[in-house]
Amino acid sequence: MKKVLWDNYQIGDLIGEGANGKVYKVYKNINGVNKYYAVKYISFPRNNHEIDDLIKRRVIKGVEDANAYYREILDDIKVKIETIKKYGNQYVLNYYDYYEEAHEDGIGYDIYIRMDLVTQSLKDFMNRNMSTKEIIGLGIDVCEGLDSLRKCNIIHGNVKPSNIFIGSDGKYKIGDFKVDNYQSNSLYIAPEVYYQKLVVNKCDTYALGLIMYQLLNKGKLPFVSLFVSDTKALKFRMAGRDMTPIKGVEPELMNIILKACSYTDTYRYNDPYMMANALRHYRDKKYSDKESTLSNLNKTVSIYDTETLIMDTKDTKTSSNNKESSSKVKGLIKEKIKGPLVELKDKLLDKQFYIDNAKKIMVIILVILLIFFLKGCVFSTKKCNEGYINNFGVCVRGWYTCREGYTLNEDNMCSKTLKSVDANVKYVCDDDYALQDKFCLKNDTIDAIPQYQCAGLGRLEGDKCVTEQSTKAATTYECPSGYVFYDDKCSTVSTKTASSSYSCLSGYTLSNQKCVKTEYSNPSVSSGGYECSSNESLIGNKCYVQATCTTTGSDNPYCKWYPYMPGCSETTTSCTCPSGYTKSGTQCFRDASKKSDNQSCSKGTLVNGKCVTTTEIPAIVKYNCPSGYQTYGNQCLKSSSVKPTAKYYCAGGLELQGDNCVATITTDAISGYTCSDGYILAGNTCVLNDKKDAKVEYSCSKVYTLNGDKCEKYQLTNPIKHFGTKS
């Protein structure tokens, strides 16, 4: 992975990692100040086995198709980023730009996506006690974000607490959309994704409903208990088990969540904005003191966003000691510190030590706790007069200073403003007035006239909304006995053995189911050659034998005593041949005897001077069937069919009507009210039309401090103490 990105952005710390990739903190130095963002790094393929898995699942045919597959995913990511940049709203995480790079081996790509830096997600607060009103606000925010994506034809497909972020404006934002077709292993997966890998818009509201259920249920998903794990509870949901309402949650709110989490997607909200509208109606009805706020007041807000500027300053000090001083210090440490510590360790490992000194140990623990209590709660908060400072609970002469960039506050702490945002606004009225929008209405009230509506969610029957939803019934087909259902028909087959006849090709004669052909040809004639007796050698047409030869030396008598005399080494050889042979050197030859001619056949057998060849092959078999039958090998088949009888059935208690399954859903109608002339509706009460401007009160979330109409987050450090009199 790169260390420096495009436009000189530097890669910083790893701040998150998931199935889709890794998220890093990045920064760019502008005029000596670091500006921070987040960059998501995704690499395709993710590991060495991914391509093999794609081939096994028949997503691609072979390795040669992998690059085109990843190119398609990459292009889809880029389209989503550009679309969100152009049409996203305040409830969707901001995306700025991206950079792509092909792998050197030609298979796969890396992509870097720059986005808002948010360090807190809903996952960090799942176990926090959130109010019902805050959970409803969260649901509305996320629905707004999902609806924004829906209008861009984008399905998020990966809604879970770790992908719901808390922005600096106090709003919940959805981010980290699904980037490929891999099945998610999330606990918030919808049934249609789990079984069919079919990602649709309604799977996002299903996941949001589960998250709201979990927040209202003290951090536990449906069916989770001491004996049921998250994984086992997921299997219960995927099997279609009905979720149980949460005790203490009002039925109307519970119905909204259970509708979003319906096992069958046709029973869920068609679009996120319909779920948001239902939540708003419930909130407005439940909390009549409508507050005009930027978002939920108790929401914990991230301290980072794209505009956060952080400057780090570090002071470093160095010191050194010579070798002689170092050795003396080591000896002193060994004698005065290490020895007693070893002795103390032996005592601490001895159980009898605790028995003998139980009272002393309890007193020491109580004294330590008292010291920490006095230091943290009494001494540290003691305020001193001007010219004095608090030194462990005692006021002594001195003064405080702070590091550069910090200011001393009234509590004698050094403070630095990290973040400043607009405070949440709340409008209030006097006791005799009721709040309506930003106005106070005279508290002269009469009961409002009840009025019910279904807001497009069915037909109104009294105070109930009745909705009928239908789907095609499951169909099975039945056939008469002896018939088999195949290709939308009931079919049966009768068989008999076919009759057979045999024939041969032209030139062959049929004999006992075989075809025989006899062919005649002249044999080949070869010369008989020549032959010799056994003691002779045949060369050409001559027979050779060795001649009888004798060798004699010189007849000079002196050669006997002087063999080296000239003429003594000369010899004479004479050869003779048997009768009938002619001499040739030391060989004798005669004419060889001639053999008689030979007859042979290259193919077949020699019979009476002719070559006879006999060829035998199997006869051609033809099978014959009676009229109305079809021939299959040596069998005759005849099929007949009749129309099957259709049977319809419904599951899950649905009512069968013809070939449709009909479900009748009855929910409480949205209750509304109306007022007589001269009165204004406020909740379920009609207030006399006498209004004035409401008073404005400002508030901040728990991690911020109110300063006028601003919410500010401070970094506090202890001041530097100076003793004596300040000159």
Buried (B, 14 or more C-beta within 10 A) or exposed (E): EBEEBEEEBBBBEEBBEEBBBBBBBBBBEEEEEBBBBBBBBBBBBBEEEBBEEBBEEEBBEEEEBBBEBBBEBBEBBBEBBBBBEEEBBBBBBBBEBBBBEBBEEEBBBBBBBBBBBBBBBBEBBBEEEBEBBBBBBBBBBBBBBBBBBBBBEBBBBBBBBBBBBBBBBBBBBBBBBBBBBBEBEBBBBBBBBBEEEEBBBBBBBBBBBBBBBBBBBEBBBBBBEEEBEEEEBBEBBBEEEEBEBBEEBEEBBBBBBBBBBBBBBEBBBEBBBBBBBBBBBBBEBBEEEBBEBBBBBBBBBBBBBBEBEEEEEEEEEEEEEEEEEEEEEEEEEEEEEEEEEEEEEEEEEEEEBEEEEEEEEEEEEEEEEEEEEEEEEEBEEEEBEEEBBBBEEEBEBBBBEBEEEBEBEEEBBBBBBBBEBEBBBBBEBEEEBBBBEEBBBBBBBEEBEEEBEBEEBBEBEEEBBBBEBBBEBEEEEEBEEEBEBEEEBBBBEEEEEBEEEBEBEEEBEEEEEBBBBEEEEEBEEEEEEBEBEEEBEBEEEBBBBEBEEEEEEBEEEEBEEEEEEEEBEEEEEEBEBEEEBEEEEEBBBBEBEEEEEEEEBEEBEEEEEBBBEEEEEEBEEEBEBEEEBEEEEEBBBBEEBEEBEEEBEBEEEBEEEEEBBBBEBEBEBBBBBEBEEEBBBBBBBBBBBBBEEBEEEBBBBEBBEBBEEBBBBBEEEEBEBEEEEEE
